[in-house]
């Protein structure tokens, strides 16, 4: 990125997220030079188990004080029925989404 600061994006994940939508999105964004944070909606440490059983280790978890949401430029919410339901029911996720909107 020649002009200005590097762009940053958060990809939210939860158990049941669609693994291809998570992994491919993260890959494409990183290839474009965008700094990506994979952020789990669960506040406990450990891998996220995606819709087809693939386990992903997020970079951080909601409630992690070191994550400054306001410093990111984009928010990505991948599909997956269970993961989408979990994310939509999480008050912290709704608040973050409202801030980006």
C-alpha positions as CSV (number, residue, x, y, z in Angstrom):
1,X,0.0,0.0,0.0
2,X,1.9,3.0,-1.3
3,X,-0.5,5.7,0.0
4,X,-1.3,6.0,3.7
5,X,-1.4,3.4,6.4
6,X,-1.9,-0.3,5.8
7,X,-5.6,-1.2,5.7
8,X,-6.9,-3.6,8.4
9,X,-9.8,-6.0,8.5
10,X,-11.5,-8.1,11.1
11,X,-12.9,-11.5,10.1
12,X,-15.4,-12.7,12.8
13,X,-15.7,-16.4,13.4
14,X,-17.7,-18.7,15.6
15,X,-18.3,-22.4,15.9
16,X,-20.2,-23.4,12.8
17,X,-18.7,-20.7,10.5
18,X,-18.3,-21.8,6.9
19,X,-14.6,-22.7,6.7
20,X,-14.1,-21.9,3.0
21,X,-15.7,-18.4,3.4
22,X,-13.3,-17.7,6.3
23,X,-10.1,-19.1,4.9
24,X,-10.5,-17.9,1.3
25,X,-11.5,-14.4,2.5
26,X,-8.5,-14.2,4.8
27,X,-6.2,-15.4,2.1
28,X,-7.5,-13.0,-0.5
29,X,-7.3,-10.0,1.9
30,X,-3.8,-10.9,3.0
31,X,-2.6,-11.3,-0.7
32,X,-4.0,-7.8,-1.3
33,X,-1.8,-6.5,1.5
34,X,-4.5,-6.0,4.1
35,X,-3.7,-6.9,7.7
36,X,-6.3,-9.4,8.9
37,X,-7.4,-10.3,12.4
38,X,-9.4,-13.5,12.8
39,X,-11.5,-12.7,15.8
40,X,-13.6,-15.4,17.6
41,X,-16.9,-14.5,19.0
42,X,-16.3,-16.9,21.9
43,X,-14.4,-15.4,24.8
44,X,-12.6,-18.7,25.7
45,X,-9.4,-19.8,24.2
46,X,-9.2,-22.7,21.8
47,X,-10.0,-23.5,18.2
48,X,-13.2,-22.6,16.4
49,X,-14.9,-25.7,14.9
50,X,-16.3,-24.8,11.5
51,X,-19.3,-26.2,9.8
52,X,-17.5,-29.2,8.2
53,X,-15.4,-29.9,11.3
54,X,-12.3,-27.9,10.3
55,X,-10.6,-26.4,13.3
56,X,-9.3,-22.8,13.0
57,X,-7.2,-21.1,15.7
58,X,-8.3,-17.4,15.8
59,X,-5.8,-14.6,16.3
60,X,-7.8,-13.2,19.2
61,X,-11.1,-13.5,21.1
62,X,-13.9,-11.0,21.8
63,X,-13.2,-9.4,25.1
64,X,-9.4,-9.4,24.5
65,X,-8.4,-5.9,25.8
66,X,-5.5,-5.7,23.3
67,X,-7.9,-5.7,20.3
68,X,-8.8,-2.1,19.3
69,X,-11.8,-2.6,17.1
70,X,-12.0,1.1,16.1
71,X,-8.6,0.9,14.5
72,X,-9.9,-1.5,11.7
73,X,-11.2,-0.4,8.3
74,X,-13.5,-3.4,7.5
75,X,-15.5,-6.1,9.2
76,X,-16.2,-9.4,7.5
77,X,-18.8,-11.8,8.7
78,X,-18.6,-15.2,6.9
79,X,-21.6,-17.5,6.5
80,X,-22.4,-20.9,7.9
81,X,-25.8,-21.4,9.5
82,X,-24.7,-22.1,13.0
83,X,-21.9,-19.6,13.0
84,X,-24.1,-16.9,11.6
85,X,-26.7,-17.6,14.3
86,X,-24.1,-17.4,17.0
87,X,-22.7,-14.2,15.7
88,X,-26.2,-12.6,15.3
89,X,-27.2,-13.4,18.8
90,X,-24.0,-12.0,20.4
91,X,-24.5,-8.5,21.8
92,X,-20.8,-7.6,21.4
93,X,-20.9,-8.6,17.8
94,X,-24.1,-6.5,17.2
95,X,-22.5,-3.5,18.8
96,X,-19.3,-3.9,16.6
97,X,-21.5,-4.3,13.5
98,X,-23.5,-1.1,14.4
99,X,-20.2,0.8,14.8
100,X,-19.1,-0.2,11.4
101,X,-22.4,0.5,9.8
